[in-house]
């Protein structure tokens, strides 16, 4: 497996849009909808690719902390991971972890923190992945409860 950062060329963009549509069809995240070109514009794109093609992607961007006083100082630079997706047949093989670690190594010279939010319907598995396997820390939570239809 090859891990690298890529510019979203037309062929890479097309593949990312296909993978995003596949992810949305899985319906395993609350509120996830397929990306458009505009959703990817301006993002850093990290890929995992083998002889079969792109098997995983990570999208994110550099941000500056604003109104996060209880979490980090105003003006702190961080990298916001917006999406990390691995195709179903390649999951549980360490590809998502390796891709995350590659992105982390690439951006750590520019930022102090990596931050992400998740809308996964499988909260136990996703917390295990990010906390236990990737060594992230749980600093904040946003919980939802539907109170009417």
Backbone as a ProteinNet text record, in pm:
[ID]
protein_1_A
[PRIMARY]
XXXXXXXXXXXXXXXXXXXXXXXXXXXXXXXXXXXXXXXXXXXXXXXXXXXXXXXXXXXXXXXXXXXXXXXXXXXXXXXXXXXXXXXXXXXXXXXXXXXXXXXXXXXXXXXXXXXXXXXXXXXXXXXXXXXXXXXXXXXXXXXXXXXXX
[TERTIARY]
85.6	0	89.6	55.4	128	42.7	105.2	37	101.2	19.9	76.2	-27.4	24	-62.4	-72.9	-192.7	-214.7	-291	-263.3	-346.2	-470.1	-585.8	-707.4	-718	-638.9	-648.2	-788	-827.4	-961.4	-984.5	-885.2	-906.6	-914.7	-833	-841	-971.9	-1010.6	-1137.4	-1254.7	-1254.5	-1361.6	-1367.6	-1252.2	-1248.6	-1295.2	-1254	-1297.8	-1449.1	-1506.3	-1652	-1722.3	-1665.8	-1722.4	-1715.8	-1600.4	-1585.2	-1678.2	-1694.1	-1784.4	-1928.4	-1968.5	-2103.4	-2120.7	-2017.1	-2021.6	-2038.8	-1963.8	-1974	-2116.4	-2170.8	-2306.6	-2406.9	-2389.8	-2480.8	-2474.5	-2363.8	-2350.7	-2439.7	-2473.1	-2558.5	-2508.8	-2377.8	-2324.2	-2282.9	-2312.2	-2285.2	-2411.7	-2439.8	-2554.1	-2530.3	-2624.6	-2621.4	-2516.9	-2448.4	-2344.3	-2409.2	-2362.6	-2409.1	-2287.7	-2303.5	-2188.6	-2127.3	-1995.9	-1924.4	-1949.9	-1934.4	-1929.9	-1787.5	-1756.4	-1623.3	-1596.1	-1698	-1682	-1644.1	-1693.5	-1661.3	-1513.4	-1451.4	-1311.7	-1216.6	-1265.7	-1182.3	-1118.2	-989.1	-916.6	-875.5	-910.8	-874.2	-742	-673.1	-556.8	-609.3	-555.5	-603	-490.3	-516	-420.6	-484.4	-405.4	-458.3	-380.2	-450.3	-389.5	-426.4	-325.3	-348.9	-267.9	-330.2	-258.6	-280.7	-249.5	-261.6	-405	-503	-643.1	-691.8	-610	-648.2	-656.8	-725.2	-739.3	-833.4	-782.3	-857.8	-904.4	-846.6	-883.9	-843	-914.6	-875.1	-897.5	-823	-838.8	-841.2	-943.9	-956.9	-948.7	-879.8	-873.6	-819.5	-813.1	-760	-701.8	-611.4	-553.1	-655	-664.9	-759.1	-687.8	-747.7	-700.8	-812.1	-778.9	-879.5	-946.6	-1080.6	-1162.8	-1278.1	-1304.7	-1416.9	-1408.1	-1287.4	-1265.9	-1191.1	-1216.4	-1137.2	-1128.6	-1232.4	-1226.8	-1143	-1106.3	-1032.4	-888.9	-870.6	-735.9	-734.6	-617.1	-602	-641.3	-700.9	-734.5	-609.8	-626.3	-516.6	-430	-456	-377.4	-404.3	-297	-311.9	-338.5	-434.4	-464.2	-507.7	-504.1	-549.2	-680.5	-783.9	-916.5	-934.3	-941.9	-972.9	-1122.7	-1161.1	-1303.6	-1357.9	-1276.7	-1322	-1203.7	-1228.9	-1135.4	-1219.5	-1198.3	-1279.9	-1191.1	-1225	-1160.4	-1269.5	-1245.5	-1345.7	-1374.6	-1499.3	-1538.1	-1449.6	-1411.3	-1333.9	-1189.1	-1145.4	-1008.8	-1005.2	-1120.1	-1124.7	-1063	-1022.3	-961.7	-830.6	-761.8	-630.5	-521.2	-556.5	-458.4	-439.8	-518.4	-502.3	-542.9	-657	-701	-602	-551	-451	-324.3	-275.6	-153.4	-172.8	-288.9	-315.9	-320.7	-387.9	-393.6	-252	-172	-35.7	50	30.1	102	63.3	-66.8	-113.5	-58.6	-62.2	-10.6	136.8	215.3	359	382	298.1	311.6	278.6	175.6	128.1	183.6	251.6	289.9	387.5	457.7	547.6	469.4	342.5	261.2	163	129.9	23.7	61.9	-11.9	6.5	-85.3	-202.3	-303.9	-368.5	-419.7	-514.6	-647	-752.4	-886	-981	-1079.5	-1182.7	-1311.8	-1417.6	-1550.8	-1595.5	-1683.2	-1734.2	-1884.3	-1951.1	-2094.9	-2127.1	-2031.7	-2048.5	-2163.2	-2239.6	-2346.3	-2290.9	-2165.2	-2099.9	-1999.2	-2050	-1965.1	-1858.7	-1888.7	-1789.4	-1670.6	-1696.8	-1587.2	-1505.4	-1571.9	-1499.3	-1415.8	-1468.1	-1389.7	-1270.4	-1289	-1176.7	-1068.9	-1110	-1014.7	-934.4	-1003.5	-934.1	-862.4	-921.6	-858.5	-752.6	-788.1	-697.5	-592.6	-632.5	-538.9	-456	-515.2	-443.2	-392.5	-428.9	-376.5	-433.2	-550	-612.6	-668.4	-699	-757.1	-899.1	-985.5	-1124.1	-1129.9	-1151.3	-1154.7	-1293.6	-1379	-1506.7	-1608	-1733.5	-1838.4	-1957.9	-2025	-2149.9	-2250.1	-2349.9	-2446.7	-2581	-2657.5	-2786.9	-2895.5	-3012.8	-3130.6	-3248	-3312.6	-3429.2	-3546.2	-3613	-3722.6	-3859.9	-3862.5	-3989.3	-3963.7	-4063.6	-4055.3	-4081.9
-117.7	0	123.1	218.6	344.5	454.3	534.8	645.7	775.4	872.8	997.9	1109.9	1233.3	1349.7	1383	1416.9	1439.4	1568.4	1626.5	1735.1	1670.6	1730.9	1670.7	1693	1616.4	1620.5	1574.7	1598.8	1554	1404.4	1320	1175.8	1140.4	1205.1	1181.1	1235.6	1353.1	1412.4	1320.9	1266.4	1175.1	1053	996.9	880.2	917	1033.6	1077.5	1094.6	1149	1166.6	1030.9	933.8	798.3	734.3	745.5	686.8	753.4	884.4	955.9	910.1	888.7	839	698.1	616.6	480.8	487.6	578	594.9	636	733.6	780	666.1	581.6	468.5	367.4	360.4	269.4	311.5	438.6	494.5	461.1	470.2	440.4	565.9	682.5	809.8	895	959.6	1050.4	1170.5	1199.3	1320.7	1326.1	1215.6	1221	1221	1309.9	1317.5	1313.9	1267.7	1259.4	1396.4	1398.4	1522.8	1571.9	1702.2	1765.2	1815.9	1863.3	1920.6	2034.5	2114.2	2227.3	2180.9	2063.9	2011.7	1974.3	1940.3	1896.6	2012.8	2115.7	2232	2291	2316.7	2378.8	2284	2157.3	2058.7	1991.8	1942.7	1857.6	1715.9	1646.5	1513.6	1413.3	1313.3	1205.5	1075.7	993.6	873.8	749.1	636.7	504.3	432.3	386	326.7	199	98.3	-24.4	-53.7	-173.9	-209.1	-200.7	-204.6	-193.2	-48.3	45.4	185.8	244.7	358.2	427.9	346.9	309.5	226.2	304.5	423.5	504.7	649.1	740.6	881.5	949	1055.5	1142.5	1284.4	1359.7	1500.4	1585.2	1697.2	1788.4	1923	2012.8	2146.6	2208.4	2301.6	2377.9	2479.6	2492.4	2586.3	2663.2	2775	2853.7	2856.2	2820.5	2811.8	2946.7	2942.8	3059.7	3010.1	3077.8	3042.4	2898.8	2853.6	2718.9	2728.8	2834.5	2865.4	2751.6	2671.5	2561.9	2444.7	2449.4	2338.6	2377.6	2492.1	2538.5	2689.8	2746.5	2892.1	2948.9	3067.3	3137.9	3150	3128.7	3143.5	3019.7	2914.2	2791.3	2728.5	2690.9	2623.1	2475.2	2420.8	2278.1	2227.7	2096.6	2032.4	1962.4	2000.8	1941.8	1828.9	1706.1	1591.9	1594.1	1608.4	1613.2	1477.8	1398	1265.9	1169.7	1048.5	937.3	817.7	770.7	662.1	552.5	428.9	310.4	225.6	177.4	94.6	-29.4	-76.9	-185.3	-310.2	-352.8	-476.2	-463.5	-342.3	-320.2	-279.1	-276.3	-235.6	-342.1	-298.6	-385.7	-447	-377.1	-421.6	-320.8	-217.4	-117.3	-4	-0.7	102.2	239.7	248.6	376.7	430.3	343.6	384.3	433.6	359	398.4	529.8	548.9	673	790.8	773.5	878.5	913.7	812.6	837.3	905.5	870.4	937.8	1086.6	1115.2	1254.2	1328.6	1263.2	1323.7	1360.8	1271.1	1295.7	1410.9	1416.6	1519.6	1658.8	1670.4	1803.6	1850.1	1763.2	1800.5	1917.8	1945.8	2061.7	2193.1	2186.3	2306.1	2334.9	2233.6	2249.7	2188.1	2227.3	2173.6	2055.5	2054.3	1954	1901.6	1779.8	1725.7	1715.2	1761.3	1761.9	1695.8	1623.9	1570.3	1552.4	1547.7	1514.2	1393.1	1315.2	1199.1	1188.6	1140.5	1119.1	971.5	886.4	742.9	688.8	598.1	532.5	422.7	386.1	284.1	353.1	420.7	503.2	421.9	301.3	221.1	187.6	146	110.6	233.3	344.2	463.5	520.3	516.5	563	470.7	340.4	247.4	281.1	304.7	335.8	461.8	570.5	697.6	706.1	653.8	663	555	431.2	320.4	296.7	301.6	270.4	390.2	510.5	628.3	719.9	691.4	768.6	908.1	931.8	1062.9	1069.3	1191	1211.8	1265.4	1223.9	1269.4	1399.1	1511.8	1641.9	1702.9	1663.1	1731.9	1636.7	1657.9	1576.8	1665.3	1630.2	1695.9	1584.6	1574.8	1466.7	1520.5	1434.1	1474.2	1379.6	1434.3	1354.4	1417.2	1339.2	1388.5	1393	1507.7	1523.7	1531.6	1541	1534.6	1497.2	1445.4	1403.8	1519.9
0	0	0	-81.8	-92.2	-28.2	58.1	125.7	79.6	40.4	-9.1	-3.1	-8.9	-20.7	-168.5	-213.8	-356.5	-381.4	-495.9	-546.1	-607.6	-589.5	-645.8	-797.7	-874.1	-1019.8	-1060.5	-1184.9	-1226.1	-1201.9	-1226.1	-1205.8	-1057.2	-973.8	-829.4	-774.6	-818.4	-775	-810.4	-930.3	-971.5	-879.2	-846.7	-758.7	-617.6	-566.1	-433.6	-429.1	-534	-538.6	-542.2	-613.7	-616.3	-477.6	-411.4	-278.6	-177.9	-188.4	-99.5	-119.7	-244.3	-272.9	-216.2	-227.9	-171.9	-20.7	42.9	188.2	227.6	156.4	187.4	174.4	74.6	53.5	167.9	235.9	350.4	467.4	474.8	580.5	720.8	741.3	874.6	951.3	894.7	963.9	959.9	1071.8	1077.6	987.2	900.3	820.4	711.5	681.6	578.1	440.4	356.4	218.6	126.7	4.1	-86.6	-110.7	-117.8	-144.9	-286.6	-301.8	-433.1	-451.9	-569.5	-592.7	-495.1	-465	-373.4	-232.8	-191.3	-58.5	-46.2	-155.9	-155.9	-182.1	-249	-283.7	-158.3	-165.6	-55.8	55.4	43.4	145.6	109.6	211	188.2	171.7	74.3	37.6	58	141	166.6	117.7	48.6	-13.9	24.8	25.1	35.3	-93.9	-164.3	-295.9	-310.2	-372.8	-406.1	-553.9	-595.6	-737.7	-788.7	-698.6	-737.4	-743.6	-699.1	-701.8	-562.3	-550	-422.4	-333	-216	-122.3	0.5	23.1	139	113.1	179.4	171.3	305.5	326.2	442.3	388.2	423.3	385.4	510.7	501	613.9	572.8	671.5	642.5	768.4	746.8	856.6	904.7	1035.4	1096.7	1207	1247.2	1359.9	1464	1587.5	1693.4	1717.2	1717.1	1748	1833.2	1941.5	2029.8	2081.3	2110.1	2163.9	2296.6	2371.3	2490.3	2591.2	2602.4	2699.1	2647.4	2520.2	2459.8	2426.2	2359.9	2325.1	2311.3	2322.7	2319	2182.9	2186.3	2062.9	1975.5	1846.8	1752.3	1735.4	1812.7	1799.6	1663.2	1594.5	1466.1	1489	1415.5	1423	1285.9	1270.7	1147.2	1177.2	1105.4	1122.9	1021.5	1072	986	962.4	837.8	806.2	765.2	698.5	656.3	653.1	697.8	682.5	642.3	520	466.3	408.9	442	386.7	322.4	200.5	133.7	219.2	219.9	310.2	303.9	184.7	172.1	221	252.3	300.8	448	513.7	654.1	744.4	862.5	964.7	918.4	829	781.2	816.2	893.7	934.6	835.6	731	627.2	679.6	748.7	803.6	905	990.6	1088.9	1020.1	921.9	851.6	776.8	716.7	645.3	741.9	855	956.5	1003	1033.1	1081.7	975	848.9	741.3	737.1	742.6	742.3	863.9	979.5	1102.6	1087.4	1036.8	1018	919.9	816.9	713.6	766.1	848.5	890.1	1024.4	1098.5	1234.8	1242.2	1136.1	1135.8	1130	1089.2	1069.6	1181.9	1263	1361.9	1495.4	1597.6	1731.8	1759.6	1695.9	1724.9	1597	1607.2	1509.4	1583	1518.7	1577.7	1478.9	1530	1442.2	1517.6	1442.8	1493.5	1414.7	1472.2	1400.8	1420.4	1317.1	1322.9	1299.9	1330.8	1310.5	1395.3	1339.1	1414.6	1504.4	1486	1567.8	1660.1	1762.8	1849	1921.7	1964.4	2036.6	1947.5	1824.8	1733.3	1695.5	1670.9	1626.9	1741.3	1864.2	1978.8	2003	1988.1	2000.8	1897.7	1773.7	1667.7	1699.8	1728.5	1748.6	1883.6	1989.1	2120.7	2141.7	2120.2	2150.9	2042.5	1917.7	1810.1	1765.7	1768	1719.2	1830	1953.9	2065.5	2079.6	2023.1	2041.1	2182.7	2228.7	2359.9	2344.9	2435.1	2435.9	2514.7	2446.3	2511.4	2516.8	2426	2414.8	2352.6	2380.7	2319.2	2287.3	2182.9	2147.2	2122.6	2207.9	2202	2154.8	2092.2	2037.7	2085.5	2109.2	2141.2	2069.2	1984.1	1911.8	2008.8	2018.5	2113.7	2047.1	1916.1	1842.9	1698.6	1636	1493.7	1404.1
[MASK]
+++++++++++++++++++++++++++++++++++++++++++++++++++++++++++++++++++++++++++++++++++++++++++++++++++++++++++++++++++++++++++++++++++++++++++++++++++++

